[in-house]
């Protein structure tokens, strides 16, 4: 578990994922938080820690909107990414920053996460 948390913290600077939406979701919207967690899980798989995913509970908490750029409909967000081991209840909090932005055609949005 300790190796996993260190690997998660040190291994990723930025990941992005695409989803569909009619408008850009805000920092605290469920679909945004779900994508942040999905990005973290993808990083675990790429780092060789896929076997521990089911043993972990992940959540995005204490979300703050740092900036909204109206002209490009982009949110910059900060939050605490909390990883909890279901077996022993050990928990690690990682401060993260992420952005949410629509594609030019407005049909999809990107979430990029920094600091995992």
C-alpha positions in Angstrom: 0.0 0.0 0.0 2.8 2.5 0.9 4.5 1.7 -2.4 1.3 2.2 -4.3 0.7 5.6 -2.7 4.2 6.8 -3.4 3.9 5.5 -7.0 0.7 7.3 -7.5 2.0 10.6 -6.0 5.3 10.6 -8.0 4.3 9.0 -11.3 1.8 11.3 -12.9 1.9 14.9 -13.8 -0.9 15.1 -16.2 -3.5 12.8 -17.7 -6.6 13.7 -19.7 -9.7 11.9 -20.6 -12.6 12.8 -22.8 -16.4 12.5 -22.0 -19.5 13.7 -23.7 -21.6 16.6 -22.4 -23.7 19.5 -23.7 -22.0 22.0 -21.4 -18.8 22.1 -19.5 -19.3 20.5 -16.1 -18.1 22.4 -13.1 -15.3 21.4 -10.8 -17.6 19.6 -8.3 -20.0 18.0 -10.8 -20.3 14.2 -10.4 -19.1 13.5 -13.9 -16.0 15.6 -13.4 -15.1 13.8 -10.1 -15.8 10.4 -11.7 -13.3 11.2 -14.5 -10.7 12.3 -12.0 -11.0 9.0 -10.3 -11.0 7.1 -13.6 -7.7 8.9 -14.6 -6.2 7.8 -11.3 -7.2 4.2 -11.8 -5.8 4.3 -15.4 -2.5 5.5 -14.0 -2.5 2.7 -11.4 -3.0 0.2 -14.3 -0.2 1.7 -16.3 2.1 1.7 -13.3 1.6 -2.0 -12.6 -0.7 -1.5 -9.6 -3.9 -2.7 -11.2 -4.3 -5.5 -8.7 -4.8 -3.0 -5.8 -7.6 -1.0 -7.4 -10.4 -3.1 -5.9 -8.8 -2.7 -2.4 -9.0 1.1 -2.6 -11.7 3.6 -2.1 -11.0 6.9 -3.9 -12.7 10.2 -3.7 -12.3 13.8 -4.6 -13.0 16.1 -1.7 -12.7 19.8 -0.6 -13.1 21.0 -4.2 -12.4 24.6 -5.0 -12.9 26.5 -8.3 -9.7 28.5 -8.7 -10.5 30.1 -12.0 -13.2 30.2 -14.7 -12.2 31.4 -18.1 -15.5 32.4 -19.6 -14.2 33.0 -23.2 -13.1 29.4 -23.5 -15.5 27.9 -20.9 -12.6 26.3 -18.9 -12.5 25.6 -15.2 -9.3 25.3 -13.1 -9.9 23.4 -9.9 -8.1 22.3 -6.8 -9.1 19.4 -4.5 -7.9 16.7 -2.1 -7.7 13.3 -3.7 -8.3 10.8 -1.0 -7.1 7.2 -1.3 -8.3 4.8 1.4 -7.2 1.1 1.9 -10.5 -0.8 2.5 -8.7 -3.6 4.3 -6.9 -1.5 7.0 -8.6 1.9 6.7 -5.2 3.7 6.1 -5.8 6.9 4.2 -3.6 9.2 2.2 -4.7 12.7 1.0 -3.0 14.1 -2.1 -3.5 17.7 -3.2 -4.4 17.9 -6.9 -5.2 20.4 -9.5 -7.4 19.7 -12.6 -8.9 21.5 -15.5 -12.3 20.9 -17.2 -12.8 22.2 -20.8 -15.2 21.6 -23.7 -14.1 20.8 -27.1 -14.7 23.4 -29.8 -17.7 21.6 -31.1 -19.2 21.5 -27.6 -19.9 17.8 -27.7 -17.2 16.5 -25.4 -15.1 17.8 -22.5 -11.6 17.1 -21.3 -10.4 16.6 -17.8 -6.7 17.0 -17.1 -5.3 16.1 -13.7 -2.0 17.3 -12.2 -0.3 16.1 -9.1 -1.3 12.5 -8.8 
